[in-house]
Each structure stands twice: as structure tokens, then as C-alpha cells.
Amino acid sequence: MTFTVTKLCRDCVDTACVAVCPVDCFYVPKEASEEHPLQLYISPDECIDCAVCEPECPWEAIYPEEDVPEVFAEDTPLNALCDSERDAFELAEVNEHEPPSAEEVAANKAKWGF
């Protein structure tokens, strides 16, 4: 099993989860595109299922693969692109961000139909 970053991360890219990852399995696209949207991606080949990233995500965008909500089903194979198309991705770096407010998190979820 692995964890999946859902589109709730799209354009937010808060790296609090990256900071706690013990195996550096988070990636970002080198150039964002429709095929590789700007968000964090978890490498299913590298994720060790430690679960430390999930509670750290201020956007509530990370789920265990088997618990990904149906509305985000396509995000699991999307995350796998960072393994199958590795040249298009780079290791995510930790950047300081102001955590979102509860209202911002709720609005982001509504934006994506969740």
C-alpha cells in the first residue's frame, strides 16, 4: 500500500508533508502542464507507508491508497506518473508556507466537489 496526494493539493503545494517524509518520496513536475498538474506527487515505488505525511498536510489532500475518495480516483494513477515518467519530475523541496485557514480548506474541498 502507498499514500496518494489528491487534487486537493493542486496549486497549493504546501510542503509540510515533505518535511516529515523519512524517505523523500515526494515529487513535483519540473514544468506543470495539463498532464502533470502543479501539485505534490507521492512515488508509489518509494513510499514506505509510514503515514507520517497524512496528518501533516494542512489541505487534507493525502489519503491511503485504499481510502482515496471516489471523486479523486484518478489521482492514484496520476501519482504513479512520478515513477513512470521520472524525467518530468524532480524531488520536492521543503518551502515555508502559511497554513491555510479552515475556511480555505473547506473552499478548496468544495472547489473539487468533495
Secondary structure, DSSP 8 states (H G I E B T S, - for coil): --EEE-GGGTTT---HHHHH-SS--EEEESS--SSS-SS-EE-TTT------SGGG-TT--EEEGGG--GGGTTHHHHHHHHHHTGGGEEE----------HHHHHHHHHHTT-
